[in-house]
Amino acid sequence: MRRLSAKTYWLGAVLGCVVFWVSPLSAATVLVEAEGFDGYGGWVLDQQFMDQMGSPYLLAHGLGVPVANAAVNLTLPETGTYYVWARTRDWVGPWKGPDIPAAKRAEGTPGEFQILINGAALPVVFGTEQPDWHWQAAGPVVIAEPNVLIELHDLTGFEGRCDAIVLSTEANLDLPNEDPALGLWRRDLLGLPAEPVDAGRYDLVVVGGGMAGTCASLKAARLGLKVALVQDRPVLGGNNSSDVRVWLGGNTNYEPFPRIGDVVRELEPAEHAHYGPTNTAEIYEDAKRIGIVQAEANISLFLNHRVNEVEMSGNRIAAVIAQDVRDGRRRRVAGGWFLDSTGDGCVGFLAGADYDITMSGHMGRCNLWNVLETGQATDFPVCPWALHLDGRPFPYDPPYQKLGVWYWESGFDHDPIVKSEYIRDWNFRVMYGAWDELKNGRGLYPTYRLNWAAYISGKRESRRLLGDVILTKTDLTDWVEYPDGCVPASWSIDLHLPDPAYDDGFEGDEFISKAYYTNYTKPYWIPYRCLYSRNIDNLFMAGRDISVTHEALGAVRVMRTGGMMGEIVGMAASLCRRYNTTSRGVYTHHLSELKNLMIQAYLLRWLERIGPNSALTGQVAVSGYYNQGAYPKENVNDGAADINDNNGRWLSAAADPPDDPDDWVEFAWPEPIWISACCIMTGWNNGSGAITSPMEDFVLQVHDGSSWQDIEQTRTVGNTKIHWDRTFAAVRCDRIRLLVTATPGDIARIWEIEFYHPVADANYDGQVDLRDLALQAANWLASSAGLSGDVNDDTKVNLADYGLLAMFWQWP
């Protein structure tokens, strides 16, 4: 093979993914990375298999409708005859051949696309040759002008894929196709440096931006750590993002550590996902989560960066190497401590951490999908390359409840890492085969169309990194209590295995699962020792890759639970930095301090900004009761705020229209107080993790001595948030009320109402500084009973409270 280290020409306008190489023999070669196109059109960027096939690629994910062209403009080094190759594959090729059972066999090539140069299609249809990634040749093309427009033109809408395009004046160019040669060749041609760019050094490097990693980053940053959060997608939230659209499972905020889960709740979408076409991208509030992270000065966010190398120093990680999935640039992110929240244990695996993996009989992965009623007749192409489901049973009636939901799952007996693309593509074949059979085979749903399908898989199980404790099923069922229990598990042991009702003929590739449950006394407190590696000194884990057995994973893998793991890791990392110790050292030497962090009241989500809750001292009156004995008014300011307990709410009386009086909750104090913020927890927990029925229309009102006056900044119409909060211009009053004018079923359902004002700004000069500390200390010395400064909830007002305030407000 010719060495590709001769003179390189750079074209920075195309994100560094188009390069020219001119050999000493004057043969010009141009490499165009598909992920570096100027515009993707209707194609999508798929990075999830780059560790196996070497690169991100563009995918024509059109659900049977050809997608718009992806395009790039470039200037060639010379005109003349060029030979063209595209790295692609026939993605249904693995299921062709006489040895494949008839029910699984594929016919045809669904992923077909063309390459257009200046609007003219090359004579070859791509995506039709080999089942593996390879360079498919298109032969020569004469290019008369140096400025060219190259386009990927999808022909089917059925998952065509393109990794890269090569144009060369040399007809017999030897193109590498396997790593490491392929990666080095790309890097050389792209003109990228041999060494990654220094992206800085951090106290904690978090790899994986799902709920676990995002919660860990926020908690660590708020405790003063400098944090890098590295995520290989453009969104945060992992499975609970618009990419995958899985609802959050598990519950939070349990005694004796009721504040564990506050960060999870901060990130939780106001609306909960559900089946069918109403499970839209907007529900997942991607922009809100990114905004919350970017608002933290201590967090550096690296979106669209995939970690695929690790640097070691003995048995410690020194740095991770993260590759930008769009331009191929590599960045070195160094740190003192690291969190693997990738789900697949990628960082731990690269670092040589001990791990376990269940190869056969593990839980699979889903690519959720749904259909939509259009109101008119719709067609769908016959799909001979999809799964053959004629005459075979599968769940489909009615469509919103049965099609494309969690139990459309596969991969149970395949390597979840090596065969990752195979499993995802099998899910595609299942979806298209089922819809083909329903529409064309059985003549059902004539006015429905495929509406949405995830191309990013929602995974349940792969590698599990091993810690000092490996939690087992017996630990949960026998309620074995560990001294370092720190994360509440509240999801039943829920293992997904193939449903025998649908596996006939698809053995080894089953695609409908069944959940097998085992109950235990909840919550069970997962030990801290499951959250760090037993052989890599500075590696934490959070999410579904923690130290558990296959069976115990069924209880801890859900995302609210994973998010709380992240919160604990953030706290533990702060102790690691304070004492310069290992992840294990927190357990052996500082466990009591970790527990103090878990229980201290200054971790309340509002205190960082505005101080203690004044509602706790107010006298409450209400408009009426649904059942006074079961849902008393005292619930709204008892400080519990446990959204897992429906009995901890006040419920208003149910009105009978047209006599439909408004509901209200009034607070009164013996002396006027300042209020400038409110938080309300409202709704109903249906017992399966979904919370619904929050108040819809309402406003806060203050009493001016003669009448109630609206606080206009709090007026809310069409609310969907379970946790509603609002700051507003400070009011001084001795009476305030919540007026509810619209609520589901005409019943207001409220767990808690909280009122705040920043007591840290003791002199009300708009700043929090030493003058405030001096004034508060003087007030306390004069009359401790008159100062609402018990921030650590020890029923005393003393210097310990001011120490906590000083820590949070960063007083000198």
N, C-alpha and C positions, 0 to 999 in steps of 0.2 A: 504494500500500500504506500502511496506517495506521502511523504511527510507534509503536514499542513501547517508548517511553521514559517513559511515564506512570508513575503510582504503582505500585510493585512490592511484593508481599507475600511474605515469606520463610517457607519451611517447612523448617527445618533438620533435622527429624527424618528426612527422606528423602534424606540425603546431598547436599542441595543440588540435586537433580535433579527436583524438583517445585516449580513456582512458579506464583503467581497474578498475573495482570495485570488491573487494572480500568481501563478507558478513561474519559476524561472523559464519555463518553456512557453510562456505567454498564454496558458490556458486559464480562463477566468472562471471562477466558481462562486456562486452566490448561494448562501444558506438563509432561508426565511423560516424563522420559527413561527408556528401558527399562533402561539399565545402573544406574539409581538405584533400582530396585525393592527393597523390603525383603527379599525372598527370590526366588531364581531358580527354585526348584523343580527340574525336570529340564532347564531351558534353560541354555545356556552363554553366557558373555560372549566375543564375537569382536571383537577390536580390530585385526586385521591389515589391514583395508582402509579404516580411517578417514581416511587421507590422500586416498583417492580419492572416498569417498562422504560424508565429513564427520563421522563419528561412530562410536563402537563400537555394537554392537547385540547383541540376544539372539537365539540360534539354537536351534531345536528339533532337536537332534542326537540322534535316537532310534533310528536304524538301522531304521526302519519300525515302531517301537512308539511311540505318542504319549507324550510326556514329561509329567511333573507340571507343574501350573500355576505360573507366576511370578506374584507378587502384591505389591501395594502398598496401604497404607491411607493415606487423606488426608481432609482436611476442606475442602470447597468453600466459597468465599466467600459463596455464596447458593444457594438451591434454585431449581428451575424447569426449563425446557427447555434442554438443552445439545446442541450439535452436535459430533460426534466424528469425528476423522480419525486414522489411523495411518500412519506413514511405513514403507513396506514395498515389496515387489516380488514379481513372479512370477519366481522365479529360473531357471526353464527357458525363459523367454520368448525369450532370444537365439537359441534353436534352433527356433523356430516359423516357419511361413510356407512358401509354395511354393518359394522359392528355396533352401531348405535341403535338401541331399541326403537321401534317404529314410533312409539308415543313421544319420544324425545327428539326424533330426527328432524333436522332442518333442511329445507330445500330453498334455493334461491339466495340472493345477496341483498339484504335490506338496506345496508349502509352505503348506498351508491352516491357518489358525488363527482363533479367535474372541476377542473381547474380552467379558469378563463384568463387569458392574457389579452389585455386591451379589448375585452368584450368577446373574443373568439375562443370557443371551447377547444381544448386539446382533444385529440381523437380517441383518448383512452378514458374509460369510466373507472374511477378509482374505488377501492374498498371491495374488490371482487375476487382477489387472488388467493391469499394465504390466511390461515386462521391466526397466525402469530404476527406481531408487529414486524414489518419489513419495509424495504424501499421498493415501491412499485414504479416501474419505468413507464414513461409516456412517449419516448422517442424524441426526435428532433423537432424544433420549431424555429422558424426564421423570424428574428426580431429586427425590424428595420429602424426603430427609434429607441434611443437609450431610456427615455422615460416610459415606464410601463405601469399598468394597473393589473395586479394579480388578484383574482377573486376565487373563493371557494363557493361553488354552486351546488347546493344540496338538491338531489333528485327525488328523494322519497320522504323525508321527515322521520325516518326510522333509524336514528342513532349512528349515522355516518360519522367517521372520526378521522382527523388529520393532525399529525404531530408536527411535521415540518415539510418544507419543499426545498429541493436543490435544483438550481439551474447551472449548467456547466457547458463550456465550449469543448470539453473533453468527453468523448462518447463512452469511454470505458472507465469511468471514475469508480474507484473502489470505495464504497461507502460503508463505514462501520455500523454495526447494528446491535451490539451487545456492550454493556458496561463491563469494565471501566473504560474500554477503548472509545465507546460512543461518547461518554461524558467528557473525556479529555479532548476529543476531536471537536465537540461542540464548543467547549471553553476556548480552545485554541482559535477556532474560526470566529467566534464572537469577540475575540480580542479582550476577553475578561482576564483579570490578573490571576496568577497562579495562587496567590494567597487572598483570603477573604478580607473585605474592608472591616476595619475596627469599628464596631457599633457601640463601644463603651463597656464599662464594667458596672454591675448592679449588685445590690445586696441579695435579691431574689430574682431568678430568671424563671418565669412560668411559661411552659411550652404546652399549648392547647388552650383555646379560648372558649371552651364550653362553660357550663354553669360552674363547674368545679374550679377551673382556672381563673375565670373572671372574678368569682367571689374571693379566691385567695389573693388575687392581685389587689383588689380594693381593700381588703382587710389589712394586708401587709402595708400597703401605701399609707393608710390612715394611721397606722402605728409607727410611721416614720421611716419605713424602709424605701430605698430606691429600687423600683421594680421594672423589669422588662416583661411584657406580655407578648408572646409570639404565637400567631394564629395563621393557619394556612388558607383560610377562607376570607372573603371580604366582610363577613359578619361575625358577631359573637353569639354565644348561646348554644353552640353545638347542635344536638338533636332538637333543642327547643329554639330553633331559628327558622327563618323563612325558607332556608334551604331544605330542611328535613321535615319540620312541622309536627313534632311530637310534643304532646302536652307534658307538663311537669307532674311527676309522681312523687309520693311520699309527703310527709308533713313536717313542720318546723316548730321551733319555739316551745320546747317541752321543759317542765321543771325536772331537775333542780337548776337547769341552765337555760332559762326562758329566753335569753337574748341570742342563743345560737340559732341562726336562721334569719336574723334581721337583714343581712346583706342579700340573702336569697329573695326575701320579700321585696327588697328595694328593686331588684332586677325582674321580678315576676311581672308578666304582662297583665294589664288590667282585664283583658278578655281571655277566657280559656278556650283552647282549641277544641274542635269537635269534628265529627265525621262529615264528609260530603264537601260540596263546593264552597260552603261558608268558611272552610278552614283556609283562609286567605293569608297572604304574606303579611298584610298589615297587622294582623293579630300579634305578631311576634316582636314588634317594636324594636327592630334592629337598630335604627338610628338612635333611639333613646339609650340603649345599652352602650353603644359606642360613645355617645355624649357623656354618659356617667363616667366612663373610664377616662376619656380625654379631659374631663374636668379635674382629674386628680393630678396635681403637679408632680407627684412622685412616680407616676407611671409613664413609661415610654411604650407606646403601642406599635407593634409590627404586624399589621394585617398583611395577608397574601404572602406570608413567608413560611416555608416548610423546613423544619429542622431535619437534616439528613446526615449530619456528622456530629461527632462528639469528641472533644479533646479531654484527655485524662491526665491527672497528676497523681500517680499512685492509685489509691482507691477513692479519689475524689474527682468530681467533674470540674474541669477548669473553665470550659466554654462549650457552647454549642454553635454549630455553623448552620445558618438559616438561609435558604435560597429563595429569592424573590421569584414567585411562580409566573411573573409576567415578563421579566427581562433577564432572568438567569443569574443576576448578580448575587454573590454570596456575602453574608455579613457574619462576623464573629461577635457573639454576644457572651461576654465573660461574666462570671458571678461568683459569689461566695456560697450560695445555696441554690438548689434547682428543684423545681416541681414538675413532675411528669403527669400532666392531666390530658394526655393525648387520647386516652381510651385504649389505644393499642399498646401502651407501654413502650413507645418508640425510643424515647430518650434512655430509659433503663436498659432496653435491649442493646442499643448502640454502646452504652457504657459498660456492658458486661454484668449488669445486675442479675441476680438470681431471679428466675421467673418460672411460672408453670403455664401450661396451655392444654386445654382439653381438645384433642384433635377430632374425636368422633363423639357425637352426641352433645355437642355444645349448642348454645342458643344461636340462632341465625341473625339475619339482618333483613330489614324491610326497605322497600322503596314505596312509600305510600302513594296512592293515586285515588282519583275520584272522577265521577262523571257528572254531567250537567244536562238538565232539561232545557232544550232550546225552543220548544214550541213549534217546530217544523221538522219535516223529514230530513234525516241526516244519513249520509253514507259513510262506510268505513272500508278500506281496502281489504281484500282477502290476503291473509298472511301465511303462506305455506312454510315460511321459515320460523314461525312462532311455535309455541307449544300446541300439540294436537289434542284438543279437549272435546272433540265430537263424541257425544254419548257418554262422557265421563262426568262424575259429580264434582262440583265445586260450589262454594257459597256465593250466591248472587242475588237473592231476592229478599227484601227490596234493595235497590242499588245503593242507596245512601248508607245503609247499615252493613252491607255485606261485601261490597266491592272495595278492594284496595286498602283495607284497614290493617290493624296491627298483626293479625294472624296470617296475612299474606307474606310469608317469611320463608327464607331458604338458606342453604349453606350449612346445615347441621353437621354434615360429615365431610366437609371440605376444609382444607387449611384456610383459616380466616384471614391470613396475611398473604400468602403466596397466591391463592386463588381468589383474591378479592375482586378482580374485574370479572372473572367467570361468574361469581355469585351475583354480582350486580346485574350482569347481562342476562343471567337466567331469570332474574326478577322481571326484566324487560320482556323476555319471551313469554313468561307467564301472563303478564298483563295484556300484551297484545293478543296472545292466543285466546285468553278468556273473552276479551271484547270482540274479537273476530267471531268466535263461536256464538256469543249471544246475539250479535247483530246479523251476521250472515248465515250462521248455521241454524239458529233457533228462531230467528226473526223477531227477537224481543227488543224492547227499548228503541223503537223506530225514530223517536224524536230526541234521543240523547246523543251526546258526543263525549269523548274523552276530554276532560277539562284541565287536569293538572296531574303531573307525576314528578316525584323527586328523582333527580338523577344522582344526587348525593345520598349514599346509603345511610340509613339509621342502624347502627350496629348495637349489639347487645353483649357480645362476649368475644374476647380474643386472648391476648396475654394478660396474666396477672402477676405483677411484681411481688416478690416475697419479702416480708418484714420480719420483725422479731416475734410477732404473733401471726399465725395464719388462721383466721376465723373460720370455723366450721359450722355446718348445719346443726350439729349437736350443741354447740355453744349457744345458739339461739333457742332451740327447742327446750333445752335444759336450763336456760337462762343462767349460763355461767357468767358470773360477775367479775369483771376485770377492774383493777384499781384505777386504770387510766381510761375508762369509758368516757368518750367525749362527743360522739356523734350519734344522735338518736335514729335508729332504723325503725321505720313504721310501716314498711311495705311487706306484705306476706312473702314467704319464700316462694317465688313465682318463676318456675322454670318452663321454658318453651321447648317443646319437642314436637316432632311430626304428628299430626292428627291421623290416626290409622284409618279414619273414614275416607281419606282422600289420597292415600299413598300408593294404591295399587297401580303398578306400571311405572311409578316414578321413584322407586326405591333408590336411595342415594342422592336423589335430587328432589325430595319432597318440597312442596311450596305452600302448604297450609299447616299452621301449627296449632297446638292446643296448650293452654296454660295449665300446669299442674301445681296446685297450691299446697303449702304446708304452713299452718299457723303457729304462732308463738306469742308470748306475752309482750305487748308493745307499750312503750318503745323499748328497744334493746339498745344499749349504749356500746357502740363499736369502739374498741380500744385504740388509743393513739398509736400503739405499736404496729397497727396495720397500715399506717400512713407514711412509713419511711422504709427505705431499703435496708436489708440486713447486712449487705456487703458493700454498699456505696455510701460513704460517710455523710455526704451532703445532698442526698437525693430524697425528696418527698414524693408521695403519690396521692392523688385525689381523683375520685371518679370511679369508673368501673375497672380500673387496672390496679386496685389496691390489693392488699395481702389477704385473700380469702380463697376458700375452695370453690369449685364450680357450683356446688349446691348453695353455699352461703351467698354467692354472688347474686342469686335470685332475689335476695332481700335488700341488698345494699346498692344495686346498680342504678336505681332511679335518680332523677336529676335534682330534686330538692335535697335528697340525702347527700348526693355528690357535692352540691353547692355548700352544704354545711361542713363537709370534709375540707373544702377549700378555706372556709373561714378559720377552722382550727389550724390548718397549715400556715395561714397568714400570721396567726398568733404565735405559733411555735417558731416560725422563722424570725419573728421579732426577738424572741428569747435567744435564739441561736446567735444573732448579731450582738445582742447586749452582753452575752457571756462568752462570745467567740467559741461556741461549742458545736457539736455535731447534732444531727437530727435525733440520734439516740440519746445524746447528752441531755436533751430536754426531759426525757423520761427518767433517766437515772439520777439527775441532779436538780431539776427545776420543775417537776410535775406539779407541785403545790402552786407555783407561780403561774403555770399554764391554767390551772383551775381558777385562780384569782382573776386572770384575764377573762375567763369564760363567764364569771358571775358578776363582775364589777358593773355597777349601774352606769358608769360613764360610757359604756358601749351602747347605750340606747341610741337608736338611729337619729334622734333629734338633738341630743345634747351637744354634739360637735358644733351645731350651729346656733341653738337657741335656748338651751337650759332645761330645767325640770318642768314637769307637767303640773300646771295649776289646777286642772280639773279635779285632781285627787282631793283637793280641799274644799270643793264647792258642794253646796246643797242642791240636790237634784229634784226637779218636778217634771212630770210628763203629762201628755195629753190623754193617755189612757193605756189600757193593757189588753193584749191578746189573752194572756193568762198570767195574772200577777204572781201567783205562787211559783210558776215555772220560770217566768222571765221577768224578774223584778227590775225596777228602775236602777237599783244600786249596781247592776252589772255594767252600766255605761261608764262608770268612773272607779271601778275597783282595781284598776291597774293590771288586770290579767291579760286582756287582749289576746286570748288564745283562740285563734280561728279554727282550731280543731274541735272545739267544744261548742256545739250549738246551744247547750244549756247555759252558756256564759253570756247570752245576749239579752237585751230588752226587745220585746216585740210590741208594736203598737196595736190598738184595737183595729179590727177589720171593719171598714166602712161599707155601707150599703148604698150604692149610687141610686138616685141622684143625691141623696143626703151624704155628702162626701167631705167631711171636715178635714182640715189639714192636721198632720201629726206634728208634735213639737217636743223638744227636750230642753228644759231651762236649767241654767246653773246660776246660783247666787252665792255671794260672799259677804261677810259682815262689813268689809271695807273695800273700796275700789282697788282693782289691780290692773296692771298692764297686760294686754293680750295682743300679739301680732302674728300668731300662726295657729293653725288647727290641723289635727289629723283625726280622721274618722275611719273606723273599720266596720264595714257594713256588708250584709249578705247572708248566705246560707251555705253551709258545707254539706254536700250531698253524700258524704261518707266514702266516696271513691276518689278523692283528691280534687274534684272540681268544686269551685265556689261560685255561686250564681246569685242572682236577685239582689244586687246592690240598689240603694236608693238612686232614683233617676234625677229628679228636680228638687233643689233645695237651696237655702241661703242661710247665712248666719245673720242674726239681728242683735243689736244692743239696745238697752232701754235707757232713754235720755231723761227719765224722771216722770215723763207723761205718756210716752208711746214708744213702740218698737220701731227702730230704724234699721234698714238693711245695710249690711257691709257689702257694698256692690262688688268688690273684688272676689267675694266668695260665692256670688250667684252662679249656680251650676245647672245646666239643662242637658238631659240625655247622658248622665254619668254612667260609665260602665266599669269604673274602678272599684275594686274591693277595698283597697287602701287609698283613700282620697286624702290629699293634703294640700294646703294653700297657705302662703304667707301674704300679709296685707299690712296696710298702714296701721301703726299701733293705735289701739283704742284703750281708754281708761274707763272702767265700768265696774259696777258691782252686780250686774245682771246681764247675761248673754244667753241666747237660745238658738237652737237649730230648728228651722221651720222646713218641714218636708211637704212638698206639694204634689209629688208623683213618685210612686214606688210600686213594684210588681205586686199584684194581688191586693193593693191598698193596705199593705202591712209594711211598716218600717222595721227593719231588722238590723240592730246595731250591737256590735260587740263592745266597742269602746269609743269614747270621744276624749280627745286630749287637747289642751290649750297650752301655749308656750309664749314666753318672751325672754330675750337674752339677758339673764341675770348677770352674765359675765361682764356686760357693759354697765357696770355699776353706776357710773356717773353720767350715763346717757350722752356721751359726746361722740358716739358713732364709731369709737375705736375700742379695742380690747388691749389694754396695756398695763404697765405697772401701777398707774394711777387707780385703775379699777381694783387691782389686788390690794393696794393699800387701803382704799375705801372700804372694801368688803371686810378686811381684817379689823379695821377700826370699828365698823358696825358690829362685828361679832364680839369684839372685846367689850363693847358697850352693852349689848343685849343679844346674847346668842339665841334666845328664844324667838326673837323677832325677825330672824334672818332665814329666808328659805334657801339655805345653802347645803342641805344634806344630800350631796350628790352621790355618796357611796351607800346610801340607804342603810346606815348603821344606827339610825334614830338619834344620832348626835351631829351637832354642827361644830366641827373642829378643824384644826390645821390639815388633817388628812383630806378633807373635802377640797381645801384650797390647793393642796398638792395635785389632786386630780385635775382641777380646773387649770392649773398652771401647765400640766402635761398636755392637756388638749389644746389650750389656746396658745401654747408655745411661749409662755411668759419666761423671761430670763430668770 
